[in-house]
């Protein structure tokens, strides 16, 4: 599929977005949106999960920009099982998400930030429960290419 931009908004009953199921033989289906560059999710009041644990590693390989607004049930943007899928991501904006606790929830050791992301810009705003941007076993995860990080309404703990 050649889709490059995806915007989903005002789907207040939607709980999950990218759910990848396995085939009958146990193998994973094709990659999801390998050419997608931009995702915008807005006003998804019940969204609790963006990505499933079954997503193939070649999915979202070109994703550059992720914007998440008003997703009140979302607790993490990137769970640990997706840590190395979003290497091309350079811009992240998360605003007005009432339950957001951490952006990257990585429960394993990372030796080099470029293994996880190439983030250059992060904008975080009105996330009242946000405790961490990066939850990881290694404090060195903060990407050295990160040019700008902005937070409003809280003190970001990186």
BELQUISUL-V20134 format. One record per helix or strand of 2 or more residues. SS is the DSSP state (alpha for helix, beta for strand). FROM is the first residue (numbers start at 1). TO is the last residue. If there is no record, write none. Layout:
BEGIN
ss:SS from:FROM to:TO
ss:SS from:FROM to:TO
END
This chain:
BEGIN
ss:beta from:5 to:9
ss:beta from:16 to:18
ss:beta from:38 to:42
ss:beta from:49 to:51
ss:beta from:65 to:69
ss:beta from:76 to:79
ss:alpha from:80 to:82
ss:beta from:91 to:95
ss:beta from:102 to:105
ss:alpha from:113 to:115
ss:beta from:121 to:125
ss:beta from:132 to:135
ss:alpha from:139 to:141
ss:beta from:148 to:152
END
